[in-house]
């Protein structure tokens, strides 16, 4: 104990001298950090030695508690749960995209989207639409099965199903290409006629 107290006094004198040498240096906070760590180590050293005397070193205690903490963790099931969660999130994202695409096309073009299918890109780090398949039909009100007639422009072909199909497909592809960043050659549209 006498040696410990002598060492502690020498450490404190060392700290005081260092602080006197660098009174207002720009490195003052870093010097205080290092000196504080030295003081803490000096204070903890007898406790660590008592633990070592009882037969176990500090490293033995760390290893023991790491082993105890890792007992309750099942890494294989944790990985499976992660994969399931990732798949579920991707399905939610896919359905959100499908609903968004359906709403966007129906609001911009006078058609009803019957079905939307999305193929994702190969890069799994972030999901991006690779291919898009649409099945469109004539817009109906749904209650009566009546077909809604869009506004007719005199002197121009209408963009409905009775109008030019290719012009309709180009309009839908342009709408989706600009908003969802999908190339038009990867958008496949099938027009369903009654």
Steps between C-alpha positions, in 0.01 A plus 500: 500500500793731574637451146157572358473829688851603389415420138174696529684804640756486218222477241325802649826700498554397138149621409555834674834555321352418159210741561748772599707445183195534270278760674302642205590274214256407226568139597393556862181294478686206344774516762239504777331197342823299496594607851152413625532151351835455675346603835201266451733212413704572813188498718362178350827307501467369863146377430622313190784351704253377766296333228817343360599371844173311531605279209339673205635778288301786360504331157347187656210707634443667163504165320260350756244779466525503121427127501202549735355778287537305175327189641155650455559614143405256225694625200347260245139588585596866520628482141181325389284760673698772325445334160126467571477863604689608191267297275193643676632855458567438132145371452358808672716723281392310189128533583546871575669547161222306326229715660691817421550400136133406467385831647744704290402338169127522575527867596702599191336282235131414457546125560458250781805300609394140555834354603852623580804271527847617595833327446781631720854562383788266585660738753367402844657793687220726379183400319451649157234410244650299215186408303139605528197312365161673474161365399264787419138514402219745443407710801174405670318656794488166678147526643295465183770369270447808287786618287609856566543703184790742529495846354515492121716747313374591155755448226729278711501131578406415854752339737246241610496135408286576198766743382852423384641219720864582424452865595338387825788264577756774430315739731495242782867409444601866508306554821665201672846552351524856629370430849635151582823513299418187299614481140212485254630178344451333841135604531260246351139606454218268401170658401196298597197558279148384580 
